[in-house]
């Protein structure tokens, strides 16, 4: 049984990582949908830029 291709898997990884870190910041979840690898890569790059400062300032005091 096939459940999806690599594009769907890569999108899922990018989306879940962003959603999880956004939730830590108390932010709303986004629901983007992309159909080609270039758009998934661009989304990954955008999310990385948005989250980089938060992740660099992470400390154990922020642990739940």
Backbone as ProteinMPNN parsed JSONL, in Angstrom:
{"seq_chain_A": "XXXXXXXXXXXXXXXXXXXXXXXXXXXXXXXXXXXXXXXXXXXXXXXXXXXXXXXXXXXXXXXX", "coords_chain_A": {"N_chain_A": [[0.841, -1.174, 0.0], [0.617, 2.142, -0.924], [1.254, 5.226, 0.599], [1.835, 7.839, 0.044], [4.029, 10.163, -1.621], [7.486, 11.25, -1.831], [7.422, 14.039, -1.877], [5.118, 14.727, -0.374], [5.919, 13.685, 2.078], [8.232, 15.213, 2.696], [7.069, 17.776, 2.816], [5.377, 17.351, 5.003], [7.236, 16.958, 7.1], [8.513, 19.501, 7.214], [6.283, 21.13, 7.764], [5.24, 20.087, 10.204], [7.392, 20.454, 11.974], [7.545, 23.275, 12.017], [4.972, 23.904, 12.988], [5.036, 22.768, 15.562], [7.101, 24.228, 16.863], [6.048, 26.789, 16.611], [3.785, 26.538, 18.223], [5.023, 26.355, 20.709], [5.718, 28.967, 20.997], [3.31, 30.136, 21.325], [1.891, 30.776, 19.069], [-0.453, 30.918, 16.289], [-1.364, 28.131, 14.215], [-0.397, 27.532, 10.841], [-1.725, 26.585, 7.636], [-0.434, 25.758, 5.062], [-0.381, 24.647, 1.609], [1.418, 22.873, -0.706], [2.493, 21.921, -3.953], [4.813, 21.206, -5.318], [8.349, 20.454, -5.27], [10.064, 22.67, -5.227], [8.515, 24.673, -4.076], [8.056, 23.586, -1.557], [10.664, 23.582, -0.569], [11.157, 26.356, -0.573], [9.277, 27.103, 1.352], [10.342, 25.776, 3.592], [12.763, 27.187, 3.848], [11.758, 29.767, 4.424], [10.397, 29.305, 6.878], [12.589, 28.543, 8.421], [14.068, 30.934, 8.567], [12.209, 32.499, 9.973], [12.079, 31.213, 12.461], [14.636, 31.043, 13.466], [15.85, 32.953, 15.297], [14.356, 32.534, 17.654], [14.994, 29.853, 18.201], [17.767, 30.017, 18.571], [17.877, 31.413, 20.925], [16.994, 29.648, 22.78], [16.67, 28.07, 25.943], [17.19, 25.964, 28.819], [15.407, 26.834, 30.693], [13.095, 27.309, 29.357], [11.899, 24.919, 28.985], [9.125, 22.712, 29.186]], "CA_chain_A": [[0.0, 0.0, 0.0], [1.371, 3.388, -0.991], [0.559, 6.257, 1.376], [2.246, 9.174, -0.392], [5.365, 10.232, -2.173], [8.512, 11.985, -1.1], [7.003, 15.429, -1.742], [4.215, 14.812, 0.766], [6.703, 13.413, 3.285], [9.061, 16.385, 2.973], [6.173, 18.837, 3.26], [4.924, 17.001, 6.348], [8.343, 17.215, 8.028], [8.662, 20.954, 7.332], [5.08, 21.687, 8.377], [5.12, 19.66, 11.603], [8.433, 21.138, 12.747], [7.132, 24.667, 12.197], [3.78, 23.925, 13.845], [5.443, 22.449, 16.931], [7.849, 25.352, 17.424], [5.102, 27.902, 16.715], [2.954, 26.286, 19.405], [5.84, 26.716, 21.871], [5.72, 30.429, 21.078], [1.938, 30.594, 21.485], [1.425, 31.277, 17.775], [-1.449, 30.145, 15.547], [-0.84, 27.219, 13.205], [-0.711, 27.82, 9.44], [-2.032, 25.377, 6.882], [-0.081, 25.919, 3.646], [-0.408, 23.452, 0.766], [2.305, 23.047, -1.844], [2.434, 20.761, -4.841], [6.084, 20.86, -5.958], [9.492, 20.447, -4.361], [10.617, 24.014, -5.11], [7.689, 25.418, -3.125], [8.317, 23.022, -0.229], [11.986, 24.096, -0.188], [10.986, 27.773, -0.251], [8.572, 27.136, 2.632], [11.315, 25.388, 4.602], [13.682, 28.315, 4.024], [11.012, 30.826, 5.098], [10.188, 28.911, 8.267], [13.889, 28.572, 9.096], [14.382, 32.338, 8.873], [11.275, 32.976, 10.994], [12.277, 30.55, 13.749], [16.05, 30.998, 13.835], [16.118, 33.728, 16.512], [13.748, 31.839, 18.788], [15.76, 28.641, 18.495], [19.086, 30.386, 19.078], [17.755, 31.914, 22.294], [16.404, 28.58, 23.602], [17.409, 27.657, 27.134], [16.481, 24.947, 29.595], [14.326, 27.475, 31.453], [11.896, 27.309, 28.516], [11.351, 23.559, 28.939], [7.813, 22.552, 29.849]], "C_chain_A": [[0.889, 1.241, 0.0], [0.584, 4.481, -0.276], [0.934, 7.668, 0.961], [3.666, 9.152, -0.886], [6.292, 11.069, -1.316], [8.113, 13.445, -0.899], [6.1, 15.608, -0.531], [4.957, 14.596, 2.084], [7.555, 14.615, 3.667], [8.216, 17.554, 3.459], [5.73, 18.585, 4.698], [6.004, 17.313, 7.39], [8.491, 18.711, 8.281], [7.493, 21.55, 8.109], [4.967, 21.331, 9.859], [6.168, 20.345, 12.474], [8.023, 22.578, 13.04], [5.947, 24.77, 13.156], [4.145, 23.708, 15.307], [6.15, 23.635, 17.579], [6.949, 26.579, 17.557], [4.217, 27.751, 17.94], [3.719, 26.63, 20.679], [5.86, 28.225, 22.095], [4.315, 31.001, 21.283], [1.33, 31.147, 20.21], [0.371, 30.354, 17.172], [-0.752, 29.262, 14.515], [-1.268, 27.687, 11.818], [-1.032, 26.504, 8.751], [-1.708, 25.559, 5.402], [-0.158, 24.586, 2.904], [0.452, 23.721, -0.468], [2.399, 21.757, -2.638], [3.741, 20.453, -5.566], [7.242, 21.102, -4.998], [10.089, 21.845, -4.183], [9.825, 24.836, -4.09], [7.866, 24.888, -1.706], [9.662, 23.528, 0.287], [11.894, 25.568, 0.207], [10.272, 27.937, 1.092], [9.521, 26.794, 3.775], [12.281, 26.537, 4.898], [13.01, 29.471, 4.765], [10.839, 30.513, 6.578], [11.491, 28.96, 9.053], [14.257, 29.997, 9.49], [13.493, 32.867, 9.998], [11.608, 32.436, 12.384], [13.697, 30.633, 14.287], [16.358, 31.745, 15.136], [15.575, 33.056, 17.757], [14.578, 30.627, 19.18], [17.142, 28.964, 19.051], [19.026, 30.891, 20.516], [17.186, 30.868, 23.25], [17.298, 28.282, 24.801], [16.575, 26.644, 27.902], [15.353, 25.551, 30.427], [13.022, 27.529, 30.663], [11.257, 25.931, 28.41], [10.046, 23.496, 29.709], [7.902, 21.604, 31.012]], "O_chain_A": [[1.797, 1.369, 0.822], [-0.613, 4.646, -0.515], [0.375, 8.621, 1.504], [4.421, 8.222, -0.599], [5.933, 11.529, -0.233], [8.429, 14.033, 0.136], [6.29, 16.537, 0.254], [4.657, 15.247, 3.085], [7.597, 14.998, 4.836], [8.596, 18.247, 4.403], [5.71, 19.505, 5.515], [5.704, 17.872, 8.445], [8.585, 19.142, 9.43], [7.687, 22.375, 9.002], [4.632, 22.187, 10.678], [5.866, 20.771, 13.589], [8.138, 23.044, 14.173], [5.929, 25.632, 14.035], [3.621, 24.389, 16.189], [5.838, 24.005, 18.711], [7.079, 27.333, 18.521], [3.93, 28.734, 18.622], [3.131, 27.144, 21.631], [6.0, 28.7, 23.222], [4.151, 32.215, 21.402], [0.36, 31.903, 20.26], [0.307, 29.169, 17.495], [0.315, 29.605, 14.007], [-2.381, 28.183, 11.646], [-0.653, 25.435, 9.23], [-2.612, 25.519, 4.567], [-0.016, 23.523, 3.509], [0.226, 24.695, -1.187], [2.387, 20.658, -2.084], [3.78, 19.517, -6.365], [7.121, 21.861, -4.036], [10.57, 22.173, -3.098], [10.406, 25.608, -3.328], [7.828, 25.663, -0.75], [9.781, 23.868, 1.465], [12.484, 25.983, 1.205], [10.627, 28.813, 1.88], [9.503, 27.453, 4.814], [12.58, 26.822, 6.057], [13.623, 30.087, 5.637], [11.103, 31.36, 7.433], [11.504, 29.369, 10.214], [14.704, 30.242, 10.61], [13.961, 33.595, 10.873], [11.432, 33.141, 13.378], [13.933, 30.322, 15.455], [17.062, 31.212, 15.993], [16.242, 33.009, 18.791], [14.836, 30.403, 20.363], [17.635, 28.247, 19.922], [20.014, 30.807, 21.245], [16.922, 31.176, 24.413], [18.523, 28.247, 24.686], [15.38, 26.496, 27.647], [14.433, 24.836, 30.823], [11.96, 27.769, 31.237], [10.191, 25.786, 27.812], [9.882, 24.141, 30.745], [6.9, 21.353, 31.682]]}, "name": "protein", "num_of_chains": 1, "seq": "XXXXXXXXXXXXXXXXXXXXXXXXXXXXXXXXXXXXXXXXXXXXXXXXXXXXXXXXXXXXXXXX"}
